[in-house]
Amino acid sequence: MTGRFFAQRVLSVMLGLAMAGNGIAMLFAGLAWYRAVPGVTQTGPFNPHFVKDIGAAYLTAGLGLAWFGWRASGFARGLAVAGALFLALHALIHIVEALGDPGGPAHLVRDFPGVFLPALIAIAVVWPLETSRETAHA
């Protein structure tokens, strides 16, 4: 295993645990999560069902990314790619919404650490640097 692939796996575990933790917070402490995350209260009133739905998506994405980092296999890569796709689409939604908002650029800056950075890291960890044979035997 190369150093680059090892770094991908470590990042995948770290990002996966962070995203899964976010999902767990949304599922079990939704109101506290809603109040704590910058900008969330500006999206509308607290909707516990909606927060739990999104929390389930974060938990699923996080588990897939963490699994890939822990035990890289073709199946785990598929799960991680699905998790990365969720995070990337979520970031794209933020970009599209910012385009029509006079405060959009400020929102993009505010959202960078929690929305865009995780998506960028997820894409980096699922981007194939090794051949599929090396990944399958890792």
C-alpha positions, 0 to 999 in steps of 0.5 A, a space after each residue: 500500500 502506498 503512502 497516498 492510499 494510506 492517507 486516503 484511508 486515514 482521511 476516510 475514517 476520520 471524515 466518516 466518523 465526523 459525518 456519522 457523529 453529525 448524523 447521530 447528533 441530528 438523530 438524537 439531539 436534533 434541536 441542539 444540533 439545529 441551534 448549534 450549527 451556524 446558519 441552520 436557523 436561517 433556513 426556517 423553523 426547526 422541523 424534527 422529522 426533517 433533521 432526522 431524515 438528513 441525520 440518517 443520510 449523514 450517518 449512512 454516508 459517514 459509515 460508508 466512508 469509515 468502512 472504506 477507510 477501515 477495510 478497503 474493498 470494492 464493496 466498501 469503495 461503493 459505499 464511500 462513493 455513495 457517501 461522497 456523492 451525498 456530500 457533493 450534492 449537498 454542497 452543490 445545493 448550497 452553491 446553487 442557492 447562494 447564486 440567487 441570494 445577495 448574501 450568498 458569498 458570505 453564506 459560502 464562506 460560512 458553510 465552507 468548513 461544514 459543507 464544502 470541505 467534507 465534500 472535497 475530502 470525500 471526493 479525494 478519499 474515493 478518487 482512485 489512486 491505486 489499481 482496483 487489484 491493490 484496493 481489493 487486497 488492502 
